[in-house]
Amino acid sequence: MNVLAKLTPEQLIEPRKLPLCVEDFIVLQESGALDAFAKSELIDGDIYTVNAIHRPHAAILADINADLVYAVRASGLALKVYTPVSTKLDEHNLPEPDLVIATIEREEFVSGRSVRLAVEVSASSLAFDLGKKAQLYARSDIPEYWVVDVTGRRIVQMTAPIDGAYSVISEIRFGDRITAITIPQIAIDTTALA
């Protein structure tokens, strides 16, 4: 026999937001409910859709991907570059970074614990990538996060997550060399981006 839980008056009156979990989000994707959108992500239980990827974003993403793949292979480290990839950070977060460098696993999704570097190429979502996404990755202890600012011609490099924020932030202009702080064997020349 089921027994109804007693609710407080506040629970009866106040509507509550119910965050989606990753499993719910996958059901929606697999059902085709999100097919009308170019790309969707689950962040803090909310579904976010993003714009279609245009040529400037795609060109920079392709160059950085090629350079990172080469650097990872040359390093000899047991890491892999994935692009783009659904990354399960926790029960309510399944973002899709443009690139990640992660340890190799046999799971369906890249797990947050395997990510060594997350990269977002930002042509139209800079405030979101530097704000909500940075907080999410820092809160999830992603050790290093790069935001490639297409318009500003720079890479914002963030490391040392503490209490949901990156404590070390630097800026590398397109045309300069960038070295991953947390994986010093990985460095790329951004001259092709300039």
KAHUKA-V48196 format. One record per pair of residues at least 12 apart in sequence whose C-alpha atoms are under 8 Angstrom apart, sorted by the first residue. I is the first residue (numbers start at 1). GAP is how many residues later the second one is. If there is no record, write none. Layout:
BEGIN
i,gap
I,GAP
I,GAP
END
This chain:
BEGIN
i,gap
18,27
19,25
19,26
19,27
19,73
20,22
20,25
20,26
20,72
21,24
21,70
21,71
21,72
22,20
22,23
22,66
22,69
22,70
22,71
22,72
25,17
25,22
37,12
37,13
38,12
38,13
38,14
39,12
39,13
40,56
41,53
41,54
41,55
42,50
42,51
42,52
42,53
43,49
43,50
43,51
43,52
43,93
44,48
44,49
45,47
45,48
56,67
56,94
57,64
57,65
57,66
57,93
60,61
60,90
60,133
61,37
61,60
63,129
63,130
64,126
65,16
65,18
65,34
67,121
67,122
68,13
68,118
68,119
68,120
69,12
71,114
71,115
71,116
71,117
72,113
72,114
75,110
75,111
78,25
78,26
79,22
79,23
79,24
79,25
80,21
80,22
80,23
80,24
81,18
81,19
81,20
81,21
82,17
82,18
82,19
82,20
83,14
83,15
83,16
83,17
84,12
84,13
84,14
84,15
84,16
85,12
85,13
85,14
85,15
85,24
85,25
86,23
86,24
87,22
87,23
87,24
87,25
88,21
88,22
88,23
88,24
89,22
89,23
89,24
89,51
90,22
97,21
97,22
97,23
98,20
98,21
98,22
98,23
99,19
99,20
99,21
100,15
100,16
100,17
100,18
100,19
101,14
101,15
101,16
101,17
102,12
102,13
102,14
102,15
103,12
103,13
112,28
112,29
112,30
113,28
113,29
115,27
115,28
116,26
116,27
116,28
116,66
116,67
117,25
117,26
117,27
117,28
117,29
118,24
118,26
118,27
118,28
119,26
119,27
119,28
119,29
120,26
120,27
120,28
121,26
121,27
121,28
121,29
122,25
122,26
122,27
122,28
123,26
123,27
123,28
126,21
126,23
129,18
130,17
134,31
134,32
135,29
135,30
135,31
136,28
137,27
138,23
138,24
138,25
138,26
138,27
138,28
139,22
139,23
139,24
139,25
139,26
140,24
141,20
142,19
143,16
143,17
143,18
143,39
144,13
144,14
144,15
144,16
144,36
144,37
144,38
145,12
145,13
145,14
146,12
153,20
153,21
153,40
153,41
154,17
154,18
154,19
154,20
155,16
155,17
155,18
155,19
156,13
156,14
156,15
156,16
157,12
157,13
157,14
157,15
158,12
159,22
159,23
174,16
174,17
174,19
174,20
175,14
175,15
175,16
175,17
175,18
175,19
176,13
176,14
176,15
177,12
177,13
177,14
178,12
END
